[in-house]
Amino acid sequence: YSHDDYGYQDTYLTHYLNLSDAENVTLSFWIWYWTESDFDYCFFEVYDGDSEEWNRIDEYNGRYDYWQHVEYDLSEYAGSESVQIRFIYSGDISVNYVGVYLDSFELYLDDELAWSDDVESGAGDWEVETETGSSWELVELTCGAAEVSITGTISVSYTHLTLPTKRIV
């Protein structure tokens, strides 16, 4: 995510995982995004220390209007001590929308919760790398009470409106 400079940018968010004692591995998290379609992307990748290769698992591009819960079977990486998960936000020099929000990570090893991160305490064990002009930040966006009325026709009242609560990339 960049709001400092509209240049080309790549921002990396990486976390290390030890899967040495597992046979079945599942990673889940929540994602919400709005990027410039076909130009700005968020890539989800996994690094296999045994093969020393990054494997692209998924990519997010365009606009998704709701929080989406995603789950990935990472069992092919089971047994390795040197696995990394990484999110790359890659943008171009042109249009920048709000970016990508990630929340509530859960890692299950053999159907038992082995790690979770609700991202409430900052970066924690995540490693952040940014290119010039890029930035990474943890933000909480909350709007308080609001009331909107149109005399005689429509009355709309919001007691609480909460926008996506965590942006990691």
Accessible surface in RSA format (square Angstrom, percent):
REM  Atomic radii and reference values for relative SASA: ProtOr
REM  Chains: A
REM  Algorithm: Lee & Richards
REM  Probe-radius: 1.40
REM  Slices: 20
REM RES _ NUM      All-atoms   Total-Side   Main-Chain    Non-polar    All polar
REM                ABS   REL    ABS   REL    ABS   REL    ABS   REL    ABS   REL
RES TYR A   1    28.79  13.4  28.79  16.4   0.00   0.0   3.52   2.6  25.27  31.2
RES SER A   2     5.40   4.6   0.08   0.1   5.32  12.2   0.00   0.0   5.40   7.6
RES HIS A   3    96.79  52.9  72.39  50.3  24.40  62.4  57.66  59.4  39.12  45.5
RES ASP A   4    89.10  62.4  51.44  51.2  37.66  89.0  26.83  63.1  62.27  62.1
RES ASP A   5    71.67  50.2  65.38  65.1   6.29  14.9  17.45  41.1  54.22  54.1
RES TYR A   6   131.37  61.3 128.07  72.9   3.30   8.6  84.81  63.7  46.56  57.4
RES GLY A   7    18.71  23.1   0.00   N/A  18.71  23.1  18.45  50.6   0.25   0.6
RES TYR A   8   152.80  71.3 135.99  77.4  16.81  43.7  99.45  74.7  53.34  65.8
RES GLN A   9     7.09   4.0   1.41   1.0   5.69  13.5   3.01   6.4   4.09   3.1
RES ASP A  10    42.56  29.8  42.45  42.3   0.11   0.3   1.17   2.8  41.39  41.3
RES THR A  11     0.01   0.0   0.01   0.0   0.00   0.0   0.01   0.0   0.00   0.0
RES TYR A  12    45.93  21.4  45.93  26.1   0.00   0.0  16.13  12.1  29.80  36.7
RES LEU A  13     0.07   0.0   0.07   0.0   0.00   0.0   0.07   0.0   0.00   0.0
RES THR A  14     7.08   5.0   7.08   7.2   0.00   0.0   4.57   6.1   2.50   3.8
RES HIS A  15    12.05   6.6  12.05   8.4   0.00   0.0  10.63  11.0   1.42   1.7
RES TYR A  16   113.45  53.0 102.92  58.6  10.53  27.4  74.82  56.2  38.64  47.6
RES LEU A  17     9.09   5.1   3.32   2.4   5.77  14.5   8.35   5.9   0.74   2.0
RES ASN A  18    92.38  63.7  74.19  71.7  18.19  43.8  29.52  71.1  62.86  60.8
RES LEU A  19     0.00   0.0   0.00   0.0   0.00   0.0   0.00   0.0   0.00   0.0
RES SER A  20    40.30  34.1  21.40  28.6  18.90  43.5  11.56  24.6  28.74  40.3
RES ASP A  21   137.50  96.3 105.70 105.2  31.80  75.2  40.94  96.4  96.56  96.3
RES ALA A  22     7.12   6.5   0.00   0.0   7.12  16.2   0.17   0.2   6.94  18.4
RES GLU A  23   138.85  79.7 125.69  95.1  13.16  31.3  43.74  84.6  95.12  77.7
RES ASN A  24    82.38  56.8  81.52  78.8   0.86   2.1  16.69  40.2  65.69  63.5
RES VAL A  25     0.31   0.2   0.00   0.0   0.31   0.7   0.07   0.1   0.24   0.6
RES THR A  26    37.45  26.6  37.38  37.9   0.07   0.2  10.77  14.5  26.68  40.3
RES LEU A  27     0.00   0.0   0.00   0.0   0.00   0.0   0.00   0.0   0.00   0.0
RES SER A  28     4.32   3.6   4.19   5.6   0.13   0.3   0.91   1.9   3.41   4.8
RES PHE A  29     0.00   0.0   0.00   0.0   0.00   0.0   0.00   0.0   0.00   0.0
RES TRP A  30    98.91  39.7  98.91  47.9   0.00   0.0  81.10  43.2  17.82  28.9
RES ILE A  31     0.00   0.0   0.00   0.0   0.00   0.0   0.00   0.0   0.00   0.0
RES TRP A  32    36.16  14.5  36.16  17.5   0.00   0.0  32.15  17.1   4.01   6.5
RES TYR A  33    22.97  10.7  22.97  13.1   0.00   0.0   0.65   0.5  22.32  27.5
RES TRP A  34    69.62  27.9  69.62  33.7   0.00   0.0  61.46  32.8   8.16  13.2
RES THR A  35     1.91   1.4   0.00   0.0   1.91   4.6   0.00   0.0   1.91   2.9
RES GLU A  36    23.30  13.4  23.24  17.6   0.06   0.1   9.62  18.6  13.68  11.2
RES SER A  37    63.76  53.9  55.23  73.7   8.53  19.7  31.79  67.7  31.98  44.8
RES ASP A  38   103.26  72.3  88.52  88.1  14.74  34.9  20.27  47.7  82.99  82.8
RES PHE A  39   119.99  60.0 104.18  64.5  15.81  41.1 107.47  65.2  12.51  35.8
RES ASP A  40     0.15   0.1   0.15   0.2   0.00   0.0   0.00   0.0   0.15   0.2
RES TYR A  41    51.99  24.3  51.99  29.6   0.00   0.0  28.25  21.2  23.74  29.3
RES CYS A  42     0.00   0.0   0.00   0.0   0.00   0.0   0.00   0.0   0.00   0.0
RES PHE A  43    28.80  14.4  28.80  17.8   0.00   0.0  28.80  17.5   0.00   0.0
RES PHE A  44     0.00   0.0   0.00   0.0   0.00   0.0   0.00   0.0   0.00   0.0
RES GLU A  45    10.32   5.9  10.32   7.8   0.00   0.0   0.00   0.0  10.32   8.4
RES VAL A  46     0.00   0.0   0.00   0.0   0.00   0.0   0.00   0.0   0.00   0.0
RES TYR A  47    42.36  19.8  42.36  24.1   0.00   0.0  20.12  15.1  22.24  27.4
RES ASP A  48    25.62  17.9  25.62  25.5   0.00   0.0   0.11   0.3  25.51  25.4
RES GLY A  49    16.71  20.6   0.00   N/A  16.71  20.6   3.16   8.7  13.55  30.3
RES ASP A  50   113.24  79.3  78.42  78.1  34.82  82.3  33.28  78.3  79.95  79.7
RES SER A  51    59.46  50.2  34.86  46.5  24.59  56.7  41.40  88.2  18.05  25.3
RES GLU A  52   130.53  74.9 108.85  82.4  21.68  51.6  23.05  44.6 107.48  87.8
RES GLU A  53   101.39  58.2  97.12  73.5   4.27  10.2  27.93  54.0  73.45  60.0
RES TRP A  54    83.75  33.6  56.26  27.2  27.49  64.5  41.35  22.0  42.40  68.8
RES ASN A  55    47.18  32.5  43.81  42.3   3.37   8.1  17.18  41.4  30.00  29.0
RES ARG A  56   128.71  54.0  95.69  48.8  33.03  78.6  37.47  51.2  91.25  55.3
RES ILE A  57    53.43  30.4  25.55  19.0  27.88  67.2  28.03  20.2  25.40  68.9
RES ASP A  58    50.57  35.4  44.00  43.8   6.58  15.6   8.65  20.4  41.92  41.8
RES GLU A  59    86.18  49.5  71.62  54.2  14.56  34.7  23.70  45.8  62.48  51.0
RES TYR A  60     9.76   4.6   8.55   4.9   1.20   3.1   9.76   7.3   0.00   0.0
RES ASN A  61    42.13  29.1  19.94  19.3  22.19  53.4   9.07  21.8  33.06  32.0
RES GLY A  62     5.79   7.1   0.00   N/A   5.79   7.1   5.79  15.9   0.00   0.0
RES ARG A  63   143.02  60.0 110.09  56.1  32.93  78.4  31.68  43.3 111.34  67.5
RES TYR A  64    81.37  38.0  79.83  45.4   1.54   4.0  44.44  33.4  36.93  45.5
RES ASP A  65    84.96  59.5  62.02  61.7  22.95  54.3  16.52  38.9  68.44  68.3
RES TYR A  66   166.90  77.9 163.33  92.9   3.57   9.3 120.03  90.2  46.87  57.8
RES TRP A  67    77.17  31.0  59.26  28.7  17.90  42.0  49.49  26.4  27.68  44.9
RES GLN A  68    54.83  30.7  51.08  37.3   3.75   8.9  11.80  25.1  43.03  32.6
RES HIS A  69    85.66  46.8  60.65  42.2  25.01  64.0  32.93  33.9  52.74  61.4
RES VAL A  70    15.71  10.3  11.87  10.7   3.83   9.2  15.71  13.6   0.00   0.0
RES GLU A  71   116.43  66.8  88.43  66.9  28.00  66.7  19.27  37.3  97.16  79.3
RES TYR A  72    29.18  13.6  26.28  14.9   2.90   7.6  28.22  21.2   0.96   1.2
RES ASP A  73   107.14  75.0  80.73  80.4  26.41  62.5  37.84  89.0  69.30  69.1
RES LEU A  74     1.20   0.7   1.20   0.9   0.00   0.0   1.20   0.8   0.00   0.0
RES SER A  75    33.80  28.6  24.61  32.8   9.19  21.2  21.18  45.1  12.62  17.7
RES GLU A  76   142.33  81.7 100.12  75.7  42.21 100.5  43.46  84.1  98.87  80.7
RES TYR A  77     6.67   3.1   3.78   2.2   2.89   7.5   5.48   4.1   1.19   1.5
RES ALA A  78    30.24  27.8   6.44   9.9  23.80  54.1   6.64   9.3  23.60  62.5
RES GLY A  79    46.83  57.8   0.00   N/A  46.83  57.8  22.19  60.9  24.64  55.2
RES SER A  80     4.33   3.7   1.94   2.6   2.39   5.5   4.07   8.7   0.26   0.4
RES GLU A  81   127.71  73.3 108.78  82.3  18.93  45.1  26.87  52.0 100.84  82.3
RES SER A  82    52.53  44.4  47.77  63.7   4.77  11.0  42.85  91.2   9.68  13.6
RES VAL A  83     0.21   0.1   0.00   0.0   0.21   0.5   0.00   0.0   0.21   0.6
RES GLN A  84    26.96  15.1  26.96  19.7   0.00   0.0   0.12   0.3  26.84  20.4
RES ILE A  85     0.00   0.0   0.00   0.0   0.00   0.0   0.00   0.0   0.00   0.0
RES ARG A  86    39.30  16.5  39.30  20.0   0.00   0.0   1.45   2.0  37.85  22.9
RES PHE A  87     0.00   0.0   0.00   0.0   0.00   0.0   0.00   0.0   0.00   0.0
RES ILE A  88    14.81   8.4  14.81  11.0   0.00   0.0  14.81  10.7   0.00   0.0
RES TYR A  89     5.06   2.4   5.06   2.9   0.00   0.0   2.42   1.8   2.64   3.3
RES SER A  90    30.13  25.5  30.01  40.0   0.12   0.3   3.25   6.9  26.88  37.7
RES GLY A  91     6.37   7.9   0.00   N/A   6.37   7.9   1.63   4.5   4.74  10.6
RES ASP A  92    20.81  14.6  20.59  20.5   0.22   0.5  13.17  31.0   7.64   7.6
RES ILE A  93   101.87  58.0  92.68  69.0   9.18  22.1  92.68  66.7   9.18  24.9
RES SER A  94    58.90  49.8  38.86  51.9  20.04  46.2  30.08  64.1  28.82  40.4
RES VAL A  95    63.01  41.5  56.89  51.5   6.11  14.7  63.01  54.7   0.00   0.0
RES ASN A  96    36.03  24.8   8.44   8.2  27.59  66.4   7.86  18.9  28.17  27.2
RES TYR A  97    87.06  40.6  75.44  42.9  11.62  30.2  41.17  30.9  45.89  56.6
RES VAL A  98    53.29  35.1  49.92  45.2   3.37   8.1  53.28  46.3   0.01   0.0
RES GLY A  99     0.00   0.0   0.00   N/A   0.00   0.0   0.00   0.0   0.00   0.0
RES VAL A 100     0.00   0.0   0.00   0.0   0.00   0.0   0.00   0.0   0.00   0.0
RES TYR A 101     4.76   2.2   4.76   2.7   0.00   0.0   0.00   0.0   4.76   5.9
RES LEU A 102     0.00   0.0   0.00   0.0   0.00   0.0   0.00   0.0   0.00   0.0
RES ASP A 103    17.79  12.5  17.79  17.7   0.00   0.0   2.08   4.9  15.70  15.7
RES SER A 104    42.86  36.2  38.47  51.3   4.40  10.1  18.37  39.1  24.50  34.3
RES PHE A 105     0.82   0.4   0.00   0.0   0.82   2.1   0.00   0.0   0.82   2.3
RES GLU A 106    59.98  34.4  59.98  45.4   0.00   0.0   6.52  12.6  53.47  43.7
RES LEU A 107     5.22   2.9   5.22   3.7   0.00   0.0   5.22   3.7   0.00   0.0
RES TYR A 108    71.65  33.5  71.02  40.4   0.63   1.6  43.79  32.9  27.86  34.3
RES LEU A 109    34.37  19.1  30.20  21.6   4.17  10.5  30.20  21.2   4.17  11.2
RES ASP A 110    58.23  40.8  45.93  45.7  12.31  29.1  29.42  69.2  28.82  28.7
RES ASP A 111   130.94  91.7 105.40 104.9  25.54  60.4  31.26  73.6  99.68  99.4
RES GLU A 112   129.35  74.3 125.66  95.1   3.69   8.8  42.71  82.6  86.64  70.7
RES LEU A 113    91.81  51.1  60.75  43.5  31.07  78.1  60.75  42.7  31.07  83.6
RES ALA A 114    56.78  52.2  16.49  25.4  40.30  91.7  25.87  36.4  30.91  81.9
RES TRP A 115    50.97  20.5  44.11  21.4   6.86  16.1  41.60  22.2   9.38  15.2
RES SER A 116    62.92  53.2  40.66  54.3  22.26  51.3   9.19  19.6  53.72  75.3
RES ASP A 117    29.03  20.3  24.08  24.0   4.95  11.7   9.44  22.2  19.59  19.5
RES ASP A 118    76.75  53.8  71.83  71.5   4.91  11.6  25.88  60.9  50.87  50.7
RES VAL A 119     1.32   0.9   1.22   1.1   0.11   0.3   1.32   1.2   0.00   0.0
RES GLU A 120   100.72  57.8  72.62  54.9  28.10  66.9  33.16  64.1  67.56  55.2
RES SER A 121   109.51  92.5  75.49 100.8  34.02  78.4  51.27 109.2  58.24  81.6
RES GLY A 122    21.78  26.9   0.00   N/A  21.78  26.9  17.89  49.1   3.89   8.7
RES ALA A 123    32.43  29.8  25.20  38.9   7.24  16.5  25.92  36.5   6.52  17.3
RES GLY A 124    65.43  80.7   0.00   N/A  65.43  80.7  36.10  99.1  29.32  65.7
RES ASP A 125   112.85  79.0  94.86  94.4  17.99  42.5  23.49  55.3  89.36  89.1
RES TRP A 126    12.87   5.2   1.67   0.8  11.21  26.3   1.67   0.9  11.21  18.2
RES GLU A 127    83.45  47.9  78.96  59.7   4.49  10.7  31.88  61.7  51.57  42.1
RES VAL A 128    54.56  35.9  22.88  20.7  31.68  76.3  22.88  19.9  31.68  85.9
RES GLU A 129   103.53  59.4  98.27  74.3   5.27  12.5  37.20  72.0  66.34  54.2
RES THR A 130    65.32  46.5  33.28  33.7  32.04  76.4   6.85   9.2  58.47  88.4
RES GLU A 131    84.20  48.3  78.34  59.3   5.86  14.0  16.48  31.9  67.72  55.3
RES THR A 132   130.15  92.6 107.06 108.5  23.09  55.0  79.98 107.4  50.17  75.8
RES GLY A 133    16.06  19.8   0.00   N/A  16.06  19.8   7.76  21.3   8.30  18.6
RES SER A 134    12.42  10.5   0.00   0.0  12.42  28.6   0.00   0.0  12.42  17.4
RES SER A 135    20.66  17.5  17.22  23.0   3.44   7.9  20.66  44.0   0.00   0.0
RES TRP A 136    52.15  20.9  31.57  15.3  20.58  48.3  31.57  16.8  20.58  33.4
RES GLU A 137    49.67  28.5  46.15  34.9   3.52   8.4  21.24  41.1  28.42  23.2
RES LEU A 138    54.83  30.5  29.41  21.0  25.42  63.9  29.41  20.7  25.42  68.4
RES VAL A 139    30.20  19.9  23.88  21.6   6.32  15.2  30.18  26.2   0.02   0.1
RES GLU A 140   116.17  66.7  87.03  65.8  29.15  69.4  24.71  47.8  91.47  74.7
RES LEU A 141    62.07  34.6  59.71  42.7   2.36   5.9  62.07  43.6   0.00   0.0
RES THR A 142    72.59  51.6  39.40  39.9  33.19  79.1  36.26  48.7  36.33  54.9
RES CYS A 143    51.26  38.8  46.53  51.9   4.73  11.1  17.16  43.5  34.10  36.8
RES GLY A 144    49.61  61.2   0.00   N/A  49.61  61.2  32.60  89.5  17.01  38.1
RES ALA A 145    89.37  82.2  54.08  83.5  35.29  80.3  54.24  76.4  35.13  93.1
RES ALA A 146    53.52  49.2  41.44  63.9  12.08  27.5  52.05  73.3   1.47   3.9
RES GLU A 147   131.68  75.6  98.29  74.4  33.39  79.5  27.51  53.2 104.17  85.0
RES VAL A 148    82.97  54.6  79.29  71.8   3.69   8.9  82.64  71.8   0.33   0.9
RES SER A 149    72.48  61.2  41.10  54.9  31.38  72.3  33.73  71.8  38.75  54.3
RES ILE A 150    99.68  56.7  92.64  69.0   7.04  17.0  95.90  69.1   3.78  10.3
RES THR A 151   138.05  98.2 112.03 113.6  26.02  62.0  83.05 111.6  55.00  83.1
RES GLY A 152    85.54 105.5   0.00   N/A  85.54 105.5  42.95 117.9  42.59  95.4
RES THR A 153   109.10  77.6  73.59  74.6  35.50  84.6  51.59  69.3  57.51  86.9
RES ILE A 154    91.23  51.9  85.23  63.5   6.00  14.5  90.63  65.3   0.60   1.6
RES SER A 155    90.08  76.1  58.32  77.8  31.76  73.2  38.37  81.7  51.71  72.4
RES VAL A 156    57.53  37.9  53.96  48.9   3.57   8.6  57.23  49.7   0.30   0.8
RES SER A 157    72.47  61.2  43.34  57.8  29.13  67.1  30.84  65.7  41.63  58.3
RES TYR A 158   110.49  51.6 105.54  60.0   4.95  12.9  67.93  51.0  42.56  52.5
RES THR A 159   114.89  81.7 100.22 101.6  14.67  35.0  74.00  99.4  40.90  61.8
RES HIS A 160   111.33  60.8  87.13  60.6  24.20  61.9  60.41  62.3  50.92  59.3
RES LEU A 161    82.20  45.8  81.34  58.2   0.86   2.2  82.14  57.7   0.06   0.2
RES THR A 162    66.35  47.2  39.00  39.5  27.35  65.2  33.56  45.1  32.79  49.6
RES LEU A 163    75.10  41.8  71.36  51.0   3.74   9.4  73.52  51.6   1.57   4.2
RES PRO A 164    15.14  11.0  14.55  13.3   0.59   2.1  14.65  12.1   0.49   3.0
RES THR A 165    37.40  26.6  37.36  37.9   0.04   0.1  27.55  37.0   9.85  14.9
RES LYS A 166     8.04   3.9   8.04   4.9   0.00   0.0   4.82   4.3   3.21   3.4
RES ARG A 167    19.24   8.1  19.24   9.8   0.00   0.0   0.50   0.7  18.74  11.4
RES ILE A 168     0.86   0.5   0.86   0.6   0.00   0.0   0.86   0.6   0.00   0.0
RES VAL A 169     0.83   0.5   0.11   0.1   0.73   1.8   0.83   0.7   0.00   0.0
END  Absolute sums over single chains surface
CHAIN  1 A     9258.0       7268.5       1989.5       4483.2       4774.8
END  Absolute sums over all chains
TOTAL          9258.0       7268.5       1989.5       4483.2       4774.8
